[in-house]
Amino acid sequence: MLPHNTMVVVADGHSATIFRNTAKYGLELSPTEHLTPNSLSNPATIAVNDEASESEDQDEADFAVKLTHRLNTMMLQNKLDDVAIIADPSTLGVMRKHYHKELQFRLRKEVAKTMTNSDIRTVETALN
């Protein structure tokens, strides 16, 4: 079971939704933020050199890297205690390459599954 206040990130190469576990005991997710490539864009974008050869694949990899860097920053600024990540296998693979060691330490669960269009109850079930 995930600890109270764990951040749960549900992502694919196009978007991410961030939830918090608001239950003291058990699991009850509340959405806190929805992220898209535009919401993560900034002038200091990190160049990504992944195996992705097609433009769409590269855009998805770029989004995954930017999302991971945001999570790393939040972790290092002590805005996160624990985190769980649910992402499609290719997005999760890109994200793993960019986890900061502190994020790795506080990572409570990873699920390699596409769930960005799933309802909260389905996401909660995937975390059990």
FITIVEX-313709 format. One record per residue: residue in one letter; x, y, z of N, C-alpha, C in turn. Coordinates in nm, 2 decimals. Example, Ala and Ser with C-alpha at 12.3 -4.5 7.8 and 13.67 -1.06 7.14 Angstrom:
# residues 2
+------+--------+--------+--------+--------+--------+--------+--------+--------+--------+
| rest |   n_xx |   n_yy |   n_zz |  ca_xx |  ca_yy |  ca_zz |   c_xx |   c_yy |   c_zz |
+------+--------+--------+--------+--------+--------+--------+--------+--------+--------+
|    A |   1.32 |  -0.57 |   0.78 |   1.23 |  -0.45 |   0.78 |   1.32 |  -0.33 |   0.78 |
|    S |   1.28 |  -0.22 |   0.71 |   1.37 |  -0.11 |   0.71 |   1.29 |   0.00 |   0.79 |
+------+--------+--------+--------+--------+--------+--------+--------+--------+--------+
END
This chain:
# residues 128
+------+--------+--------+--------+--------+--------+--------+--------+--------+--------+
| rest |   n_xx |   n_yy |   n_zz |  ca_xx |  ca_yy |  ca_zz |   c_xx |   c_yy |   c_zz |
+------+--------+--------+--------+--------+--------+--------+--------+--------+--------+
|    M |   0.08 |  -0.12 |   0.00 |   0.00 |   0.00 |   0.00 |   0.09 |   0.12 |   0.00 |
|    L |   0.04 |   0.23 |  -0.07 |   0.12 |   0.35 |  -0.08 |   0.10 |   0.44 |   0.04 |
|    P |   0.20 |   0.50 |   0.09 |   0.19 |   0.59 |   0.21 |   0.10 |   0.71 |   0.18 |
|    H |   0.04 |   0.77 |   0.28 |  -0.04 |   0.89 |   0.27 |   0.05 |   1.00 |   0.20 |
|    N |  -0.01 |   1.08 |   0.11 |   0.05 |   1.19 |   0.04 |   0.14 |   1.15 |  -0.07 |
|    T |   0.15 |   1.02 |  -0.10 |   0.23 |   0.98 |  -0.22 |   0.18 |   1.04 |  -0.34 |
|    M |   0.27 |   1.09 |  -0.43 |   0.23 |   1.14 |  -0.56 |   0.23 |   1.03 |  -0.65 |
|    V |   0.12 |   1.02 |  -0.73 |   0.11 |   0.92 |  -0.83 |   0.10 |   0.99 |  -0.97 |
|    V |   0.19 |   0.95 |  -1.05 |   0.20 |   1.01 |  -1.19 |   0.16 |   0.90 |  -1.29 |
|    V |   0.06 |   0.94 |  -1.37 |   0.00 |   0.85 |  -1.47 |   0.04 |   0.92 |  -1.60 |
|    A |   0.13 |   0.86 |  -1.68 |   0.18 |   0.93 |  -1.80 |   0.19 |   0.84 |  -1.92 |
|    D |   0.19 |   0.91 |  -2.04 |   0.23 |   0.85 |  -2.16 |   0.31 |   0.95 |  -2.24 |
|    G |   0.34 |   0.94 |  -2.36 |   0.42 |   1.03 |  -2.43 |   0.35 |   1.16 |  -2.47 |
|    H |   0.22 |   1.18 |  -2.43 |   0.15 |   1.29 |  -2.47 |   0.10 |   1.38 |  -2.36 |
|    S |   0.08 |   1.31 |  -2.24 |   0.03 |   1.39 |  -2.13 |   0.06 |   1.31 |  -2.00 |
|    A |   0.04 |   1.38 |  -1.89 |   0.05 |   1.32 |  -1.76 |  -0.05 |   1.38 |  -1.66 |
|    T |  -0.10 |   1.30 |  -1.57 |  -0.19 |   1.35 |  -1.47 |  -0.12 |   1.31 |  -1.34 |
|    I |  -0.12 |   1.40 |  -1.25 |  -0.06 |   1.38 |  -1.12 |  -0.17 |   1.38 |  -1.01 |
|    F |  -0.16 |   1.27 |  -0.93 |  -0.26 |   1.25 |  -0.82 |  -0.19 |   1.25 |  -0.69 |
|    R |  -0.26 |   1.27 |  -0.58 |  -0.20 |   1.25 |  -0.45 |  -0.29 |   1.15 |  -0.38 |
|    N |  -0.23 |   1.06 |  -0.30 |  -0.30 |   0.97 |  -0.21 |  -0.34 |   1.04 |  -0.09 |
|    T |  -0.47 |   1.07 |  -0.08 |  -0.52 |   1.15 |   0.03 |  -0.57 |   1.06 |   0.15 |
|    A |  -0.57 |   0.93 |   0.13 |  -0.61 |   0.84 |   0.24 |  -0.50 |   0.83 |   0.35 |
|    K |  -0.54 |   0.83 |   0.47 |  -0.44 |   0.81 |   0.58 |  -0.40 |   0.66 |   0.58 |
|    Y |  -0.50 |   0.57 |   0.55 |  -0.48 |   0.43 |   0.55 |  -0.55 |   0.38 |   0.42 |
|    G |  -0.48 |   0.32 |   0.33 |  -0.54 |   0.27 |   0.21 |  -0.50 |   0.36 |   0.10 |
|    L |  -0.59 |   0.36 |   0.00 |  -0.56 |   0.44 |  -0.13 |  -0.68 |   0.51 |  -0.17 |
|    E |  -0.67 |   0.64 |  -0.18 |  -0.77 |   0.73 |  -0.24 |  -0.71 |   0.84 |  -0.31 |
|    L |  -0.71 |   0.84 |  -0.44 |  -0.64 |   0.93 |  -0.52 |  -0.72 |   1.06 |  -0.55 |
|    S |  -0.66 |   1.17 |  -0.55 |  -0.72 |   1.30 |  -0.59 |  -0.63 |   1.37 |  -0.69 |
|    P |  -0.69 |   1.40 |  -0.81 |  -0.61 |   1.47 |  -0.91 |  -0.56 |   1.60 |  -0.86 |
|    T |  -0.43 |   1.64 |  -0.90 |  -0.38 |   1.77 |  -0.86 |  -0.33 |   1.85 |  -0.98 |
|    E |  -0.29 |   1.78 |  -1.09 |  -0.24 |   1.86 |  -1.20 |  -0.24 |   1.77 |  -1.33 |
|    H |  -0.27 |   1.84 |  -1.44 |  -0.26 |   1.77 |  -1.57 |  -0.15 |   1.84 |  -1.65 |
|    L |  -0.06 |   1.76 |  -1.70 |   0.05 |   1.82 |  -1.78 |   0.05 |   1.77 |  -1.92 |
|    T |   0.09 |   1.86 |  -2.01 |   0.10 |   1.84 |  -2.15 |   0.24 |   1.88 |  -2.20 |
|    P |   0.28 |   1.85 |  -2.32 |   0.41 |   1.90 |  -2.37 |   0.42 |   2.05 |  -2.36 |
|    N |   0.31 |   2.12 |  -2.39 |   0.31 |   2.27 |  -2.38 |   0.33 |   2.32 |  -2.24 |
|    S |   0.27 |   2.25 |  -2.14 |   0.28 |   2.30 |  -2.01 |   0.42 |   2.27 |  -1.95 |
|    L |   0.50 |   2.18 |  -2.01 |   0.63 |   2.15 |  -1.96 |   0.74 |   2.23 |  -2.04 |
|    S |   0.70 |   2.30 |  -2.15 |   0.80 |   2.36 |  -2.24 |   0.85 |   2.49 |  -2.17 |
|    N |   0.98 |   2.51 |  -2.19 |   1.04 |   2.63 |  -2.14 |   1.16 |   2.66 |  -2.23 |
|    P |   1.22 |   2.78 |  -2.23 |   1.33 |   2.81 |  -2.32 |   1.45 |   2.73 |  -2.29 |
|    A |   1.47 |   2.68 |  -2.17 |   1.59 |   2.60 |  -2.13 |   1.56 |   2.45 |  -2.15 |
|    T |   1.50 |   2.42 |  -2.26 |   1.47 |   2.28 |  -2.28 |   1.59 |   2.20 |  -2.30 |
|    I |   1.59 |   2.08 |  -2.24 |   1.70 |   1.99 |  -2.24 |   1.70 |   1.91 |  -2.37 |
|    A |   1.81 |   1.91 |  -2.44 |   1.82 |   1.83 |  -2.56 |   1.82 |   1.68 |  -2.53 |
|    V |   1.74 |   1.61 |  -2.61 |   1.73 |   1.47 |  -2.59 |   1.79 |   1.39 |  -2.70 |
|    N |   1.87 |   1.30 |  -2.68 |   1.92 |   1.21 |  -2.79 |   1.89 |   1.07 |  -2.75 |
|    D |   1.77 |   1.03 |  -2.79 |   1.73 |   0.89 |  -2.76 |   1.73 |   0.81 |  -2.89 |
|    E |   1.70 |   0.68 |  -2.88 |   1.70 |   0.60 |  -3.00 |   1.59 |   0.63 |  -3.09 |
|    A |   1.49 |   0.71 |  -3.05 |   1.37 |   0.74 |  -3.13 |   1.41 |   0.81 |  -3.26 |
|    S |   1.37 |   0.76 |  -3.37 |   1.41 |   0.81 |  -3.50 |   1.30 |   0.90 |  -3.56 |
|    E |   1.18 |   0.87 |  -3.54 |   1.07 |   0.95 |  -3.60 |   1.04 |   1.06 |  -3.51 |
|    S |   0.98 |   1.17 |  -3.58 |   0.95 |   1.29 |  -3.51 |   0.85 |   1.27 |  -3.39 |
|    E |   0.75 |   1.19 |  -3.41 |   0.65 |   1.17 |  -3.31 |   0.71 |   1.09 |  -3.19 |
|    D |   0.80 |   0.99 |  -3.22 |   0.87 |   0.92 |  -3.12 |   0.96 |   1.01 |  -3.04 |
|    Q |   1.02 |   1.10 |  -3.11 |   1.11 |   1.20 |  -3.04 |   1.04 |   1.29 |  -2.95 |
|    D |   0.92 |   1.34 |  -3.00 |   0.84 |   1.43 |  -2.92 |   0.79 |   1.36 |  -2.79 |
|    E |   0.75 |   1.23 |  -2.80 |   0.71 |   1.15 |  -2.69 |   0.83 |   1.13 |  -2.59 |
|    A |   0.95 |   1.11 |  -2.64 |   1.06 |   1.09 |  -2.56 |   1.10 |   1.22 |  -2.49 |
|    D |   1.09 |   1.33 |  -2.56 |   1.12 |   1.46 |  -2.51 |   1.02 |   1.49 |  -2.39 |
|    F |   0.89 |   1.46 |  -2.41 |   0.80 |   1.48 |  -2.30 |   0.83 |   1.40 |  -2.18 |
|    A |   0.87 |   1.27 |  -2.20 |   0.90 |   1.19 |  -2.09 |   1.02 |   1.24 |  -2.01 |
|    V |   1.12 |   1.29 |  -2.08 |   1.24 |   1.35 |  -2.02 |   1.21 |   1.47 |  -1.94 |
|    K |   1.13 |   1.56 |  -2.00 |   1.09 |   1.68 |  -1.93 |   1.01 |   1.65 |  -1.80 |
|    L |   0.92 |   1.56 |  -1.82 |   0.84 |   1.52 |  -1.70 |   0.93 |   1.46 |  -1.59 |
|    T |   1.02 |   1.38 |  -1.63 |   1.11 |   1.32 |  -1.53 |   1.20 |   1.43 |  -1.46 |
|    H |   1.25 |   1.52 |  -1.54 |   1.32 |   1.63 |  -1.48 |   1.24 |   1.72 |  -1.38 |
|    R |   1.11 |   1.73 |  -1.42 |   1.02 |   1.81 |  -1.33 |   1.01 |   1.73 |  -1.19 |
|    L |   0.99 |   1.60 |  -1.21 |   0.97 |   1.52 |  -1.09 |   1.10 |   1.52 |  -1.00 |
|    N |   1.22 |   1.51 |  -1.07 |   1.35 |   1.52 |  -1.00 |   1.36 |   1.65 |  -0.93 |
|    T |   1.32 |   1.76 |  -0.99 |   1.33 |   1.89 |  -0.93 |   1.24 |   1.90 |  -0.81 |
|    M |   1.11 |   1.85 |  -0.82 |   1.02 |   1.85 |  -0.71 |   1.08 |   1.77 |  -0.59 |
|    M |   1.14 |   1.65 |  -0.62 |   1.19 |   1.57 |  -0.52 |   1.31 |   1.64 |  -0.45 |
|    L |   1.39 |   1.70 |  -0.52 |   1.51 |   1.77 |  -0.46 |   1.47 |   1.89 |  -0.38 |
|    Q |   1.35 |   1.95 |  -0.42 |   1.30 |   2.07 |  -0.34 |   1.21 |   2.02 |  -0.23 |
|    N |   1.21 |   1.90 |  -0.20 |   1.14 |   1.84 |  -0.09 |   0.99 |   1.86 |  -0.10 |
|    K |   0.94 |   1.87 |  -0.23 |   0.79 |   1.88 |  -0.25 |   0.73 |   1.75 |  -0.26 |
|    L |   0.81 |   1.64 |  -0.26 |   0.76 |   1.50 |  -0.27 |   0.82 |   1.42 |  -0.16 |
|    D |   0.74 |   1.33 |  -0.10 |   0.80 |   1.24 |  -0.01 |   0.81 |   1.10 |  -0.08 |
|    D |   0.70 |   1.06 |  -0.14 |   0.70 |   0.93 |  -0.21 |   0.64 |   0.95 |  -0.34 |
|    V |   0.67 |   0.86 |  -0.44 |   0.61 |   0.87 |  -0.57 |   0.59 |   0.73 |  -0.63 |
|    A |   0.48 |   0.72 |  -0.71 |   0.45 |   0.60 |  -0.78 |   0.43 |   0.65 |  -0.93 |
|    I |   0.48 |   0.57 |  -1.02 |   0.47 |   0.61 |  -1.16 |   0.40 |   0.50 |  -1.24 |
|    I |   0.30 |   0.53 |  -1.31 |   0.23 |   0.44 |  -1.41 |   0.25 |   0.51 |  -1.55 |
|    A |   0.31 |   0.43 |  -1.64 |   0.33 |   0.49 |  -1.77 |   0.34 |   0.37 |  -1.87 |
|    D |   0.31 |   0.40 |  -2.00 |   0.32 |   0.30 |  -2.10 |   0.47 |   0.26 |  -2.10 |
|    P |   0.50 |   0.13 |  -2.14 |   0.63 |   0.08 |  -2.14 |   0.74 |   0.17 |  -2.20 |
|    S |   0.72 |   0.23 |  -2.32 |   0.82 |   0.31 |  -2.38 |   0.85 |   0.44 |  -2.30 |
|    T |   0.74 |   0.50 |  -2.26 |   0.76 |   0.62 |  -2.18 |   0.83 |   0.59 |  -2.05 |
|    L |   0.79 |   0.48 |  -1.98 |   0.86 |   0.44 |  -1.86 |   1.01 |   0.41 |  -1.88 |
|    G |   1.04 |   0.35 |  -1.99 |   1.18 |   0.32 |  -2.02 |   1.26 |   0.44 |  -2.04 |
|    V |   1.21 |   0.55 |  -2.10 |   1.28 |   0.67 |  -2.12 |   1.29 |   0.74 |  -1.98 |
|    M |   1.19 |   0.74 |  -1.90 |   1.19 |   0.81 |  -1.77 |   1.29 |   0.74 |  -1.68 |
|    R |   1.30 |   0.61 |  -1.68 |   1.40 |   0.54 |  -1.59 |   1.54 |   0.59 |  -1.62 |
|    K |   1.57 |   0.62 |  -1.74 |   1.71 |   0.66 |  -1.77 |   1.74 |   0.80 |  -1.71 |
|    H |   1.64 |   0.87 |  -1.67 |   1.66 |   1.01 |  -1.62 |   1.63 |   1.03 |  -1.47 |
|    Y |   1.59 |   0.92 |  -1.40 |   1.56 |   0.93 |  -1.26 |   1.69 |   0.98 |  -1.18 |
|    H |   1.67 |   1.08 |  -1.10 |   1.77 |   1.12 |  -1.00 |   1.78 |   1.01 |  -0.89 |
|    K |   1.89 |   1.00 |  -0.83 |   1.90 |   0.89 |  -0.73 |   1.80 |   0.91 |  -0.61 |
|    E |   1.77 |   1.04 |  -0.58 |   1.67 |   1.06 |  -0.47 |   1.53 |   1.02 |  -0.52 |
|    L |   1.50 |   1.04 |  -0.64 |   1.37 |   0.99 |  -0.70 |   1.37 |   0.84 |  -0.69 |
|    Q |   1.48 |   0.77 |  -0.73 |   1.48 |   0.63 |  -0.73 |   1.46 |   0.58 |  -0.59 |
|    F |   1.52 |   0.64 |  -0.49 |   1.51 |   0.60 |  -0.35 |   1.37 |   0.61 |  -0.30 |
|    R |   1.30 |   0.71 |  -0.34 |   1.16 |   0.74 |  -0.30 |   1.05 |   0.68 |  -0.38 |
|    L |   1.09 |   0.61 |  -0.49 |   1.00 |   0.55 |  -0.58 |   0.94 |   0.43 |  -0.51 |
|    R |   0.81 |   0.43 |  -0.49 |   0.74 |   0.32 |  -0.42 |   0.68 |   0.21 |  -0.51 |
|    K |   0.65 |   0.26 |  -0.63 |   0.59 |   0.16 |  -0.73 |   0.60 |   0.21 |  -0.87 |
|    E |   0.63 |   0.12 |  -0.96 |   0.62 |   0.15 |  -1.11 |   0.53 |   0.05 |  -1.17 |
|    V |   0.44 |   0.09 |  -1.26 |   0.36 |   0.01 |  -1.34 |   0.37 |   0.04 |  -1.48 |
|    A |   0.41 |  -0.06 |  -1.56 |   0.43 |  -0.03 |  -1.71 |   0.30 |  -0.07 |  -1.78 |
|    K |   0.21 |   0.03 |  -1.79 |   0.08 |   0.01 |  -1.84 |   0.03 |   0.15 |  -1.89 |
|    T |  -0.04 |   0.15 |  -2.00 |  -0.10 |   0.27 |  -2.05 |  -0.23 |   0.29 |  -1.98 |
|    M |  -0.24 |   0.40 |  -1.90 |  -0.36 |   0.42 |  -1.82 |  -0.40 |   0.57 |  -1.82 |
|    T |  -0.35 |   0.65 |  -1.91 |  -0.38 |   0.79 |  -1.91 |  -0.53 |   0.83 |  -1.93 |
|    N |  -0.60 |   0.74 |  -2.00 |  -0.75 |   0.76 |  -2.02 |  -0.83 |   0.68 |  -1.92 |
|    S |  -0.77 |   0.63 |  -1.82 |  -0.85 |   0.54 |  -1.72 |  -0.90 |   0.63 |  -1.61 |
|    D |  -1.01 |   0.58 |  -1.55 |  -1.07 |   0.66 |  -1.44 |  -0.99 |   0.63 |  -1.31 |
|    I |  -1.02 |   0.71 |  -1.21 |  -0.94 |   0.70 |  -1.09 |  -0.95 |   0.56 |  -1.02 |
|    R |  -1.06 |   0.50 |  -1.02 |  -1.08 |   0.37 |  -0.96 |  -0.99 |   0.27 |  -1.03 |
|    T |  -0.98 |   0.27 |  -1.16 |  -0.90 |   0.18 |  -1.24 |  -0.75 |   0.20 |  -1.21 |
|    V |  -0.71 |   0.33 |  -1.19 |  -0.57 |   0.36 |  -1.15 |  -0.54 |   0.30 |  -1.01 |
|    E |  -0.63 |   0.32 |  -0.92 |  -0.62 |   0.27 |  -0.78 |  -0.60 |   0.12 |  -0.78 |
|    T |  -0.68 |   0.05 |  -0.86 |  -0.67 |  -0.09 |  -0.87 |  -0.54 |  -0.14 |  -0.93 |
|    A |  -0.48 |  -0.06 |  -1.02 |  -0.35 |  -0.10 |  -1.08 |  -0.24 |  -0.08 |  -0.98 |
|    L |  -0.26 |   0.00 |  -0.88 |  -0.16 |   0.03 |  -0.78 |  -0.17 |  -0.08 |  -0.66 |
|    N |  -0.27 |  -0.15 |  -0.65 |  -0.29 |  -0.25 |  -0.54 |  -0.21 |  -0.38 |  -0.58 |
+------+--------+--------+--------+--------+--------+--------+--------+--------+--------+
END
